[in-house]
Amino acid sequence: MQENSNDQDPDEWLQINTEGAAPAIGKDEVELLHERNAESGSIFMPTEEPISWMVQFLVAVAISSGMAFIGIGLAYSSPALLSLREDANRGFQMSTQKESWFGSCHFLGAFLGAFIGGPVSHKLGRKRALELCVCPLLLGGFLCLGVAKYLFVLLIGRALVGIACGITTTIIPMYLAEVAAASIRGSLGILTQIMLLSGVVIIFIFGTLLDYHWMGYASATLVAPFWVVIFLCPESPTWLVYTGQHGKARRSLSKIKGPKYDHESEVKYLDFHLNQNVAKEHKNWKNARNLVPLFASVILLSTHGLSGGIDTVTYLALIFQRLKIPINGSLIGVVFAVGQVFVLVVFALVVDRMPRKFYLIFSACLTIALL
C-alpha cells in the first residue's frame, strides 16, 4: 500500500478508490478530510465490490431470528390466558384485573428494556449484549412461565421476557444497519418483521397443542439455537471501529463481506464518519433536517400503538371467546398471523415500486379510516 504525501492533491485522494485498497491516511490527511467534508459534504467512501452477499444474508437471517422472540412474547398471553382460565385446579383464579396485569407486564418490561438496550450495546457490543443479556433473560423468563405455581411468578416471567424483547428491539435493527450493504438494507428491514410475525405464528401453534406452562418450556428450548447462532456471528465492525479495535473490525468485515472486499477503505471511512458524528452530536438534535423525520417517525409509531393492533394480538383468543365464536382462539391466532405474514411478503415485492413516503401516507390514511 502506498503512502500519500502531504503535497498530494486533496481532490485526488478524496475520491473513491475503485482499483483496490484505499491509500493510507495519515494525521494531516484526516484533518484535511474533516475540513473538506465540512465545506463540501464529501465523504471518503469504500468500494462495495466484490461482496459476499450470501454470508451477509445468512448473518442477517441468524440475527433477525431473535425478532421471533418478540412475537412469541407479544402473543404468548393470548393462548396462555385461555389455558389459565381452564386450569382452575392450579389456583389461578383469573379476574379481568389479573388478566390485564398478565398482558401488561410484558410491555412494562419492554419499555424498560428499550432504555437499557442502547447503553448496553455501546458498552458490551451488539453481539455480546445479545449473548450476555438477551438470551439469559429470555431463558429465565420462559422458565418462570413454565414452572410458575403462583401468579407473581408468571408476572416476573412476563416482565423478564419483556425486558429481553425491549433490548432486542434496540440492538437487532442497529446490528443489521451496521453490517449490511446499503443496497440490501431495505430488504433486511422487512426480514425482521417477517421474523417477528413468525414468532406470533409459532406461539399460536404452541397454543393449539400445549397449555401455558408447556408453552413456556417449548419457548425456552428455542433460545438455545439462537444463542448458538449469535455466538457464531461476527461483531459489528462499526462498533469495533468505534471502540478503536481496527484489527478486529477488518477481520469482521472479511467474514461478512468476503476476503476480497476493500476492508481498509471501509475501516478508514467508518473511523472518519464516527469522528464526524461525535464532533457534531450536540448539533444534530438542533438540526431541523433530523428533527422533522424523527418527529414523523414517533407520530407514526405512536399511531400504530394506539390503533389497537398490539392489544388485539395480546388478547386475541379472549376477544373471540367473548364473541362466542365456536373456533379455538389459538387456531384463529394462527390464521391471523399467517395473513399478516402474507401481506408483508406481498409488500416486500412492491416496496421499491413507489417512494417510502407514499406507503407511509397510505398506511396512515387506511388506519384512520378503519378506526
RAJO-V492362 format. One record per backbone hydrogen bond with DSSP energy under -1.0 kcal/mol. CO is the residue of the C=O (numbers start at 1). NH is the residue of the N-H. Records with the same first field share a line. If there is no record, write none. Layout:
CO=NH ; NH
This chain:
2=24
5=8
9=12 ; 13
10=14
26=30
27=31
28=32
29=33
30=34
31=35
32=36
33=37
34=38
35=39
36=40
37=41
51=53
52=56
53=57
54=58
55=59
56=60
57=61
58=62
59=63
60=64
61=65
63=66
64=67
65=68
66=69
67=71
68=72
69=73
70=74
71=75
72=76
75=78
76=80
77=81
78=82
79=83
80=84
81=85
82=86
83=87
86=88
87=90
88=91
91=93
92=94
95=99
96=100
97=101
98=102
99=103
100=104
101=105
104=108
105=109
106=110
107=111
108=112
109=113
110=114
112=116
113=117
116=120
117=121
118=122
119=123
120=124
121=125
125=129
126=130
127=131
128=132
129=133 ; 134
130=135
133=137
134=138
135=139
136=140
137=141
138=142
139=143
140=144
141=145
142=146
143=147
144=148
150=154
151=155
152=156
153=157
154=158
155=159
156=160
157=161
158=162
159=163
160=164
161=165
162=166
163=167
164=168
165=169
166=170
167=171
168=172
171=175
172=176
173=177
174=178
175=179
176=180
181=184
184=188
185=189
186=190
187=191
188=192
190=194
191=195
192=196
193=197
194=198
195=199
196=200
197=201
198=202
199=203
200=204
201=205
202=206
203=207
204=208
206=209 ; 210
211=215
212=216
213=217
214=218
215=219
216=220
217=221
220=223
222=226
223=227
224=228
225=229
226=230
227=231
228=232
229=233
236=240
237=241
238=242
239=243
240=245
241=244
244=246
245=249
246=250
247=251
248=252
249=253
250=254
251=255
252=256
253=257
258=261
261=263
262=266
263=267
264=268
265=269
266=270
267=271
268=272
269=273
270=274
271=275
272=276
273=277
274=278
275=279
276=280
280=284
283=286
287=290 ; 291
288=292
290=294
291=295
292=296
293=297
294=298
295=299
296=300
297=301
298=302
299=303
300=304
301=305
302=306
303=307
308=312
309=313
310=314
311=315
315=319
316=320
317=321
318=322
319=323
320=325
321=324
325=327
328=332
329=333
330=334
331=335
332=336
333=337
334=338
335=339
336=340
337=341
338=342
339=343
340=344
341=345
342=346
343=347
344=348
345=349
347=351
350=353
355=359
356=360
357=361
358=362
359=363
360=364
361=365
362=366
363=367
364=368
365=369
366=370
367=371
